[in-house]
């Protein structure tokens, strides 16, 4: 996802605020960057470069020391048009009096472009965004009020947008608006900072206002106005305080954010269960579900909607909820769910899982059912996010900021929260035989995760041995099956190795044809009732000369019959193994990518939050 930062104020150099904010968003991935600003003499300036924000900073080296009370900046991830200076943001109208940065996608840009061309407007880029300043300009010619011209333009846009804009007609005003794409307003002592992610403003303030759909903010030094332009009403929303500081978004002693965040897994698990598990009386209390507890008692079906890594966490949740709570669960890709026609009753709960809380497809899935009368629950990491606001209730992960594109601690926190929800939903009058052991095992997971982290050098050694391979197969059964899918995803995300996850029982139904001495398999062979069957699958692979890497439970000596390359996890219930397996898989994928010399924090072609379809 692209990054937006805007500043309006009196005391600081706006260009520096924006550039610093853009650099804090670099983890999201981008291919070009740009900044537009108003100087102290109220003249507009523009700088755009392909590549890193540092390139723009060098171009603006003299400007960063000047007074720039108003500035907007952008990091672009190419969609419409290749990476180039012309396609980079900010975009402007013909006479360079209106400047705009935009995240999202304008679905009717072709129609609007042709209409504007007939009015004499010329376009210099291939982007959908360039139509916005021209469209504002078109309406301004007759309305002669920039705010109203912007509102009129926004009403004609179809799709998703987060926009920051300014005009030389009102050089002391910053405008911002959103629809289905995140945007937050930071309230600092010296002014306002607009950003697509709170991490961009942490250096200056922790007081924020999250804009909601169809809201437009008009910001001036010392004053702010927010309106819902669809309902034509003023919005008076109190600021929220961010619960994390600037140190949470720094790498610290670690070489990469991904490594740092894997080493934060034990604390992420502790945060996910803190205050929610009571070992003294073996109870679970999820405060976020308190207001809907009566509705939950009538639920007889759960549909989990999510994407990517969160989808695989949902698959683990399916096993947990069905086994612990006895409620049928379906896990659906949000991008497919929103286009399906299926019966949903009032006794159905739809659970949306998203690290950012801004995943476009997952939001669309929730909006699809907003008039169905079903209970909508959210499992998100980002407080104040769209999913957190539009759901009826939910549970926060409390995993802290996750900067690396490949999710690590958030996935593990998601699985942990799903286990808590399974326990909360238990309705058998008395706990099942798994209830108390699972509760106690969850409490012991942080220490077990720390033991896996101590194996990082050994895992690195195994990863180095396999880093040259082009293909990989991941296999597992029951709870290990979603782990196989997630492990394969991690490897392909950061190392660009083709990897597939499969249910181990499906080996003879196709995948076995691929196995040879150049096609290794990552077998999840932890203690479970189906371990012997997994051994059989490993033997099938070995018979066909396929190399094998295995994850096994400590003390398993038989695993050496199938491979010498073993990563051990501490003894744990099958229901809590996914968190430990995932951490081991993440370390393996990380070190493979390191051996291949790739940027693990910003994999090519990927963005941290997918806020457009």
Protein Blocks (a to p, Z undefined) as FASTA:
>chain_A
ZZddddddfkbcfklmmmmmmmmmmmnopabdcdddddfkopacddddehjfklmmmmmm
mmmmpccfbccddddddfehpadfklpccdddfkopaccddedjdfklmmmmmmmmmnop
acfbfbfklmmmmmmmmmmmmnopaklmmmmmmmmpgcddddddddfklmmbccdddehi
acdddddfkbccddfbfklmmmmoccdcdddehiacdddehiacdddfklopacdddddd
dfbdfklmcgkjafbfklmmmmmmmmmmmmmmgokacfklopaddfklmmmmmmmmmpcb
dcdddehjllmmmmmmmmmmmmmnopacddddfklmmmpccdddfkbccddddfklpafk
lmmmmmmmmmnopacddddfbghiaklmmpmbdcdeklopafbfbacklmmmmmmmmmmm
mmmmpcghpacfklmmmmmmmmmmmmmmmmmmmmmmmmmmmmmmmmmpmbdcdddehjlm
mmmmmmmmmmmmmnopacddddfklmmnommmmgcfklccdddfbdcfklmmmmmmmmmm
mmnopacdddddehiaklmmmocbdcddddddfklmmmmmmmmmmmmmmmmmmmnopafk
lgghiafbdcbZZ
